């Protein structure tokens, strides 16, 4: 899954969704906007849901 995303997108997702870091903190660390971090998390989560759709009934 990780290979389907830009490194910054995956890193923003990992830090916010998996590590629970604050969006603003991640944005500052990655030199992204807060909106870009939120969008990155959303895109990865959407893709994960699509992939899992057939696995979960």
HTML snippet that shows the backbone in 3Dmol.js (N, CA, C, O; Angstrom):
<script src="https://3Dmol.org/build/3Dmol-min.js"></script>
<div id="view" style="width:600px;height:400px;position:relative"></div>
<script>
const pdb = `
ATOM      1  N   UNK A   1       0.830  -1.193   0.000  1.00  0.00           N
ATOM      2  CA  UNK A   1       0.000   0.000   0.000  1.00  0.00           C
ATOM      3  C   UNK A   1       0.875   1.257   0.000  1.00  0.00           C
ATOM      4  O   UNK A   1       0.594   2.224  -0.709  1.00  0.00           O
ATOM      5  N   UNK A   2       1.904   1.228   0.780  1.00  0.00           N
ATOM      6  CA  UNK A   2       2.768   2.394   0.938  1.00  0.00           C
ATOM      7  C   UNK A   2       3.338   2.876  -0.397  1.00  0.00           C
ATOM      8  O   UNK A   2       3.487   4.080  -0.608  1.00  0.00           O
ATOM      9  N   UNK A   3       3.654   1.953  -1.291  1.00  0.00           N
ATOM     10  CA  UNK A   3       4.252   2.307  -2.579  1.00  0.00           C
ATOM     11  C   UNK A   3       3.302   3.091  -3.478  1.00  0.00           C
ATOM     12  O   UNK A   3       3.735   3.700  -4.456  1.00  0.00           O
ATOM     13  N   UNK A   4       2.026   3.082  -3.157  1.00  0.00           N
ATOM     14  CA  UNK A   4       1.036   3.807  -3.957  1.00  0.00           C
ATOM     15  C   UNK A   4       0.955   5.289  -3.639  1.00  0.00           C
ATOM     16  O   UNK A   4       0.214   6.021  -4.295  1.00  0.00           O
ATOM     17  N   UNK A   5       1.706   5.745  -2.642  1.00  0.00           N
ATOM     18  CA  UNK A   5       1.619   7.135  -2.202  1.00  0.00           C
ATOM     19  C   UNK A   5       2.989   7.792  -2.187  1.00  0.00           C
ATOM     20  O   UNK A   5       4.018   7.129  -2.062  1.00  0.00           O
ATOM     21  N   UNK A   6       2.976   9.089  -2.316  1.00  0.00           N
ATOM     22  CA  UNK A   6       4.210   9.863  -2.183  1.00  0.00           C
ATOM     23  C   UNK A   6       4.720   9.694  -0.754  1.00  0.00           C
ATOM     24  O   UNK A   6       3.926   9.522   0.171  1.00  0.00           O
ATOM     25  N   UNK A   7       6.029   9.741  -0.569  1.00  0.00           N
ATOM     26  CA  UNK A   7       6.587   9.571   0.778  1.00  0.00           C
ATOM     27  C   UNK A   7       6.006  10.538   1.813  1.00  0.00           C
ATOM     28  O   UNK A   7       5.728  10.130   2.940  1.00  0.00           O
ATOM     29  N   UNK A   8       5.819  11.799   1.455  1.00  0.00           N
ATOM     30  CA  UNK A   8       5.284  12.779   2.408  1.00  0.00           C
ATOM     31  C   UNK A   8       3.836  12.457   2.779  1.00  0.00           C
ATOM     32  O   UNK A   8       3.423  12.656   3.922  1.00  0.00           O
ATOM     33  N   UNK A   9       3.077  11.964   1.814  1.00  0.00           N
ATOM     34  CA  UNK A   9       1.685  11.588   2.080  1.00  0.00           C
ATOM     35  C   UNK A   9       1.630  10.440   3.068  1.00  0.00           C
ATOM     36  O   UNK A   9       0.880  10.481   4.044  1.00  0.00           O
ATOM     37  N   UNK A  10       2.426   9.418   2.810  1.00  0.00           N
ATOM     38  CA  UNK A  10       2.445   8.268   3.710  1.00  0.00           C
ATOM     39  C   UNK A  10       2.932   8.666   5.100  1.00  0.00           C
ATOM     40  O   UNK A  10       2.375   8.220   6.103  1.00  0.00           O
ATOM     41  N   UNK A  11       3.961   9.497   5.166  1.00  0.00           N
ATOM     42  CA  UNK A  11       4.510   9.910   6.459  1.00  0.00           C
ATOM     43  C   UNK A  11       3.482  10.708   7.256  1.00  0.00           C
ATOM     44  O   UNK A  11       3.353  10.520   8.466  1.00  0.00           O
ATOM     45  N   UNK A  12       2.760  11.586   6.593  1.00  0.00           N
ATOM     46  CA  UNK A  12       1.716  12.356   7.266  1.00  0.00           C
ATOM     47  C   UNK A  12       0.633  11.425   7.799  1.00  0.00           C
ATOM     48  O   UNK A  12       0.166  11.594   8.926  1.00  0.00           O
ATOM     49  N   UNK A  13       0.233  10.446   6.995  1.00  0.00           N
ATOM     50  CA  UNK A  13      -0.752   9.459   7.440  1.00  0.00           C
ATOM     51  C   UNK A  13      -0.228   8.672   8.634  1.00  0.00           C
ATOM     52  O   UNK A  13      -0.915   8.539   9.646  1.00  0.00           O
ATOM     53  N   UNK A  14       0.973   8.159   8.515  1.00  0.00           N
ATOM     54  CA  UNK A  14       1.553   7.324   9.568  1.00  0.00           C
ATOM     55  C   UNK A  14       1.610   8.062  10.900  1.00  0.00           C
ATOM     56  O   UNK A  14       1.239   7.528  11.945  1.00  0.00           O
ATOM     57  N   UNK A  15       2.079   9.285  10.836  1.00  0.00           N
ATOM     58  CA  UNK A  15       2.243  10.049  12.079  1.00  0.00           C
ATOM     59  C   UNK A  15       0.908  10.418  12.719  1.00  0.00           C
ATOM     60  O   UNK A  15       0.777  10.388  13.943  1.00  0.00           O
ATOM     61  N   UNK A  16      -0.080  10.764  11.902  1.00  0.00           N
ATOM     62  CA  UNK A  16      -1.369  11.182  12.470  1.00  0.00           C
ATOM     63  C   UNK A  16      -2.258   9.994  12.816  1.00  0.00           C
ATOM     64  O   UNK A  16      -2.795   9.926  13.922  1.00  0.00           O
ATOM     65  N   UNK A  17      -2.416   9.068  11.894  1.00  0.00           N
ATOM     66  CA  UNK A  17      -3.351   7.955  12.102  1.00  0.00           C
ATOM     67  C   UNK A  17      -2.776   6.845  12.972  1.00  0.00           C
ATOM     68  O   UNK A  17      -3.477   6.294  13.820  1.00  0.00           O
ATOM     69  N   UNK A  18      -1.519   6.520  12.769  1.00  0.00           N
ATOM     70  CA  UNK A  18      -0.941   5.381  13.480  1.00  0.00           C
ATOM     71  C   UNK A  18      -0.255   5.773  14.784  1.00  0.00           C
ATOM     72  O   UNK A  18      -0.316   5.041  15.772  1.00  0.00           O
ATOM     73  N   UNK A  19       0.397   6.929  14.779  1.00  0.00           N
ATOM     74  CA  UNK A  19       1.116   7.363  15.985  1.00  0.00           C
ATOM     75  C   UNK A  19       0.318   8.342  16.835  1.00  0.00           C
ATOM     76  O   UNK A  19       0.685   8.608  17.980  1.00  0.00           O
ATOM     77  N   UNK A  20      -0.768   8.879  16.290  1.00  0.00           N
ATOM     78  CA  UNK A  20      -1.622   9.778  17.045  1.00  0.00           C
ATOM     79  C   UNK A  20      -1.070  11.176  17.258  1.00  0.00           C
ATOM     80  O   UNK A  20      -1.505  11.882  18.167  1.00  0.00           O
ATOM     81  N   UNK A  21      -0.126  11.579  16.438  1.00  0.00           N
ATOM     82  CA  UNK A  21       0.431  12.924  16.566  1.00  0.00           C
ATOM     83  C   UNK A  21      -0.582  13.959  16.092  1.00  0.00           C
ATOM     84  O   UNK A  21      -1.431  13.675  15.246  1.00  0.00           O
ATOM     85  N   UNK A  22      -0.482  15.141  16.639  1.00  0.00           N
ATOM     86  CA  UNK A  22      -1.376  16.240  16.258  1.00  0.00           C
ATOM     87  C   UNK A  22      -1.075  16.685  14.823  1.00  0.00           C
ATOM     88  O   UNK A  22       0.079  16.706  14.394  1.00  0.00           O
ATOM     89  N   UNK A  23      -2.128  17.035  14.100  1.00  0.00           N
ATOM     90  CA  UNK A  23      -1.993  17.447  12.704  1.00  0.00           C
ATOM     91  C   UNK A  23      -1.048  18.632  12.571  1.00  0.00           C
ATOM     92  O   UNK A  23      -0.191  18.644  11.687  1.00  0.00           O
ATOM     93  N   UNK A  24      -1.192  19.619  13.432  1.00  0.00           N
ATOM     94  CA  UNK A  24      -0.344  20.815  13.352  1.00  0.00           C
ATOM     95  C   UNK A  24       1.128  20.478  13.575  1.00  0.00           C
ATOM     96  O   UNK A  24       2.005  21.048  12.926  1.00  0.00           O
ATOM     97  N   UNK A  25       1.391  19.564  14.481  1.00  0.00           N
ATOM     98  CA  UNK A  25       2.763  19.150  14.763  1.00  0.00           C
ATOM     99  C   UNK A  25       3.374  18.455  13.553  1.00  0.00           C
ATOM    100  O   UNK A  25       4.519  18.719  13.188  1.00  0.00           O
ATOM    101  N   UNK A  26       2.609  17.573  12.941  1.00  0.00           N
ATOM    102  CA  UNK A  26       3.079  16.850  11.763  1.00  0.00           C
ATOM    103  C   UNK A  26       3.284  17.816  10.605  1.00  0.00           C
ATOM    104  O   UNK A  26       4.275  17.723   9.881  1.00  0.00           O
ATOM    105  N   UNK A  27       2.359  18.729  10.432  1.00  0.00           N
ATOM    106  CA  UNK A  27       2.482  19.716   9.355  1.00  0.00           C
ATOM    107  C   UNK A  27       3.770  20.511   9.498  1.00  0.00           C
ATOM    108  O   UNK A  27       4.487  20.720   8.519  1.00  0.00           O
ATOM    109  N   UNK A  28       4.060  20.947  10.696  1.00  0.00           N
ATOM    110  CA  UNK A  28       5.277  21.723  10.925  1.00  0.00           C
ATOM    111  C   UNK A  28       6.524  20.869  10.676  1.00  0.00           C
ATOM    112  O   UNK A  28       7.476  21.333  10.048  1.00  0.00           O
ATOM    113  N   UNK A  29       6.522  19.649  11.153  1.00  0.00           N
ATOM    114  CA  UNK A  29       7.680  18.769  11.001  1.00  0.00           C
ATOM    115  C   UNK A  29       7.951  18.422   9.535  1.00  0.00           C
ATOM    116  O   UNK A  29       9.105  18.292   9.127  1.00  0.00           O
ATOM    117  N   UNK A  30       6.897  18.276   8.758  1.00  0.00           N
ATOM    118  CA  UNK A  30       7.044  17.889   7.352  1.00  0.00           C
ATOM    119  C   UNK A  30       7.015  19.083   6.407  1.00  0.00           C
ATOM    120  O   UNK A  30       7.058  18.919   5.187  1.00  0.00           O
ATOM    121  N   UNK A  31       6.943  20.273   6.970  1.00  0.00           N
ATOM    122  CA  UNK A  31       6.809  21.529   6.210  1.00  0.00           C
ATOM    123  C   UNK A  31       5.667  21.451   5.195  1.00  0.00           C
ATOM    124  O   UNK A  31       5.823  21.765   4.015  1.00  0.00           O
ATOM    125  N   UNK A  32       4.520  21.021   5.703  1.00  0.00           N
ATOM    126  CA  UNK A  32       3.286  20.966   4.933  1.00  0.00           C
ATOM    127  C   UNK A  32       2.254  21.849   5.618  1.00  0.00           C
ATOM    128  O   UNK A  32       2.426  22.242   6.771  1.00  0.00           O
ATOM    129  N   UNK A  33       1.193  22.153   4.906  1.00  0.00           N
ATOM    130  CA  UNK A  33       0.105  22.883   5.548  1.00  0.00           C
ATOM    131  C   UNK A  33      -0.737  21.886   6.351  1.00  0.00           C
ATOM    132  O   UNK A  33      -0.695  20.679   6.112  1.00  0.00           O
ATOM    133  N   UNK A  34      -1.483  22.409   7.284  1.00  0.00           N
ATOM    134  CA  UNK A  34      -2.388  21.575   8.074  1.00  0.00           C
ATOM    135  C   UNK A  34      -3.377  20.885   7.139  1.00  0.00           C
ATOM    136  O   UNK A  34      -3.677  19.703   7.309  1.00  0.00           O
ATOM    137  N   UNK A  35      -3.877  21.614   6.164  1.00  0.00           N
ATOM    138  CA  UNK A  35      -4.827  21.045   5.216  1.00  0.00           C
ATOM    139  C   UNK A  35      -4.193  19.898   4.423  1.00  0.00           C
ATOM    140  O   UNK A  35      -4.852  18.889   4.174  1.00  0.00           O
ATOM    141  N   UNK A  36      -2.942  20.036   4.028  1.00  0.00           N
ATOM    142  CA  UNK A  36      -2.257  18.979   3.274  1.00  0.00           C
ATOM    143  C   UNK A  36      -2.121  17.714   4.107  1.00  0.00           C
ATOM    144  O   UNK A  36      -2.245  16.610   3.577  1.00  0.00           O
ATOM    145  N   UNK A  37      -1.871  17.855   5.385  1.00  0.00           N
ATOM    146  CA  UNK A  37      -1.754  16.692   6.274  1.00  0.00           C
ATOM    147  C   UNK A  37      -3.110  16.010   6.419  1.00  0.00           C
ATOM    148  O   UNK A  37      -3.197  14.783   6.364  1.00  0.00           O
ATOM    149  N   UNK A  38      -4.156  16.789   6.603  1.00  0.00           N
ATOM    150  CA  UNK A  38      -5.502  16.220   6.716  1.00  0.00           C
ATOM    151  C   UNK A  38      -5.895  15.501   5.435  1.00  0.00           C
ATOM    152  O   UNK A  38      -6.478  14.418   5.479  1.00  0.00           O
ATOM    153  N   UNK A  39      -5.576  16.104   4.298  1.00  0.00           N
ATOM    154  CA  UNK A  39      -5.898  15.500   3.013  1.00  0.00           C
ATOM    155  C   UNK A  39      -5.109  14.211   2.799  1.00  0.00           C
ATOM    156  O   UNK A  39      -5.650  13.238   2.274  1.00  0.00           O
ATOM    157  N   UNK A  40      -3.854  14.193   3.194  1.00  0.00           N
ATOM    158  CA  UNK A  40      -3.029  12.987   3.069  1.00  0.00           C
ATOM    159  C   UNK A  40      -3.629  11.847   3.881  1.00  0.00           C
ATOM    160  O   UNK A  40      -3.739  10.721   3.395  1.00  0.00           O
ATOM    161  N   UNK A  41      -4.010  12.136   5.098  1.00  0.00           N
ATOM    162  CA  UNK A  41      -4.621  11.114   5.948  1.00  0.00           C
ATOM    163  C   UNK A  41      -5.911  10.605   5.318  1.00  0.00           C
ATOM    164  O   UNK A  41      -6.163   9.401   5.287  1.00  0.00           O
ATOM    165  N   UNK A  42      -6.715  11.516   4.823  1.00  0.00           N
ATOM    166  CA  UNK A  42      -7.981  11.149   4.197  1.00  0.00           C
ATOM    167  C   UNK A  42      -7.760  10.247   2.988  1.00  0.00           C
ATOM    168  O   UNK A  42      -8.446   9.236   2.837  1.00  0.00           O
ATOM    169  N   UNK A  43      -6.807  10.602   2.127  1.00  0.00           N
ATOM    170  CA  UNK A  43      -6.548   9.818   0.915  1.00  0.00           C
ATOM    171  C   UNK A  43      -6.105   8.398   1.244  1.00  0.00           C
ATOM    172  O   UNK A  43      -6.574   7.439   0.631  1.00  0.00           O
ATOM    173  N   UNK A  44      -5.211   8.265   2.202  1.00  0.00           N
ATOM    174  CA  UNK A  44      -4.723   6.928   2.560  1.00  0.00           C
ATOM    175  C   UNK A  44      -5.844   6.121   3.209  1.00  0.00           C
ATOM    176  O   UNK A  44      -6.017   4.942   2.898  1.00  0.00           O
ATOM    177  N   UNK A  45      -6.601   6.739   4.103  1.00  0.00           N
ATOM    178  CA  UNK A  45      -7.702   6.028   4.755  1.00  0.00           C
ATOM    179  C   UNK A  45      -8.739   5.574   3.725  1.00  0.00           C
ATOM    180  O   UNK A  45      -9.254   4.460   3.812  1.00  0.00           O
ATOM    181  N   UNK A  46      -9.038   6.420   2.771  1.00  0.00           N
ATOM    182  CA  UNK A  46      -9.996   6.063   1.728  1.00  0.00           C
ATOM    183  C   UNK A  46      -9.505   4.850   0.955  1.00  0.00           C
ATOM    184  O   UNK A  46     -10.273   3.926   0.686  1.00  0.00           O
ATOM    185  N   UNK A  47      -8.244   4.853   0.604  1.00  0.00           N
ATOM    186  CA  UNK A  47      -7.680   3.728  -0.147  1.00  0.00           C
ATOM    187  C   UNK A  47      -7.678   2.445   0.685  1.00  0.00           C
ATOM    188  O   UNK A  47      -7.968   1.368   0.165  1.00  0.00           O
ATOM    189  N   UNK A  48      -7.354   2.558   1.961  1.00  0.00           N
ATOM    190  CA  UNK A  48      -7.376   1.385   2.843  1.00  0.00           C
ATOM    191  C   UNK A  48      -8.780   0.813   2.949  1.00  0.00           C
ATOM    192  O   UNK A  48      -8.962  -0.404   2.945  1.00  0.00           O
ATOM    193  N   UNK A  49      -9.767   1.686   3.042  1.00  0.00           N
ATOM    194  CA  UNK A  49     -11.157   1.224   3.114  1.00  0.00           C
ATOM    195  C   UNK A  49     -11.558   0.509   1.824  1.00  0.00           C
ATOM    196  O   UNK A  49     -12.236  -0.518   1.864  1.00  0.00           O
ATOM    197  N   UNK A  50     -11.138   1.052   0.683  1.00  0.00           N
ATOM    198  CA  UNK A  50     -11.438   0.428  -0.595  1.00  0.00           C
ATOM    199  C   UNK A  50     -10.819  -0.971  -0.672  1.00  0.00           C
ATOM    200  O   UNK A  50     -11.467  -1.919  -1.117  1.00  0.00           O
ATOM    201  N   UNK A  51      -9.590  -1.089  -0.246  1.00  0.00           N
ATOM    202  CA  UNK A  51      -8.897  -2.371  -0.283  1.00  0.00           C
ATOM    203  C   UNK A  51      -9.540  -3.381   0.661  1.00  0.00           C
ATOM    204  O   UNK A  51      -9.606  -4.569   0.344  1.00  0.00           O
ATOM    205  N   UNK A  52     -10.011  -2.922   1.810  1.00  0.00           N
ATOM    206  CA  UNK A  52     -10.587  -3.802   2.817  1.00  0.00           C
ATOM    207  C   UNK A  52     -12.048  -4.139   2.524  1.00  0.00           C
ATOM    208  O   UNK A  52     -12.603  -5.067   3.113  1.00  0.00           O
ATOM    209  N   UNK A  53     -12.657  -3.402   1.635  1.00  0.00           N
ATOM    210  CA  UNK A  53     -14.085  -3.574   1.355  1.00  0.00           C
ATOM    211  C   UNK A  53     -14.457  -5.019   1.047  1.00  0.00           C
ATOM    212  O   UNK A  53     -15.470  -5.507   1.549  1.00  0.00           O
ATOM    213  N   UNK A  54     -13.691  -5.693   0.262  1.00  0.00           N
ATOM    214  CA  UNK A  54     -13.995  -7.068  -0.104  1.00  0.00           C
ATOM    215  C   UNK A  54     -13.654  -8.071   0.978  1.00  0.00           C
ATOM    216  O   UNK A  54     -14.100  -9.217   0.923  1.00  0.00           O
ATOM    217  N   UNK A  55     -12.879  -7.661   1.951  1.00  0.00           N
ATOM    218  CA  UNK A  55     -12.455  -8.563   3.005  1.00  0.00           C
ATOM    219  C   UNK A  55     -13.410  -8.599   4.191  1.00  0.00           C
ATOM    220  O   UNK A  55     -13.493  -9.593   4.912  1.00  0.00           O
ATOM    221  N   UNK A  56     -14.130  -7.492   4.379  1.00  0.00           N
ATOM    222  CA  UNK A  56     -15.008  -7.361   5.532  1.00  0.00           C
ATOM    223  C   UNK A  56     -16.453  -7.358   5.071  1.00  0.00           C
ATOM    224  O   UNK A  56     -16.841  -6.536   4.241  1.00  0.00           O
ATOM    225  N   UNK A  57     -17.242  -8.259   5.597  1.00  0.00           N
ATOM    226  CA  UNK A  57     -18.657  -8.312   5.216  1.00  0.00           C
ATOM    227  C   UNK A  57     -19.531  -7.703   6.270  1.00  0.00           C
ATOM    228  O   UNK A  57     -20.751  -7.664   6.113  1.00  0.00           O
TER     229      UNK A  57
END
`;
const viewer = $3Dmol.createViewer("view");
viewer.addModel(pdb, "pdb");
viewer.setStyle({}, {cartoon: {color: "spectrum"}});
viewer.zoomTo();
viewer.render();
</script>
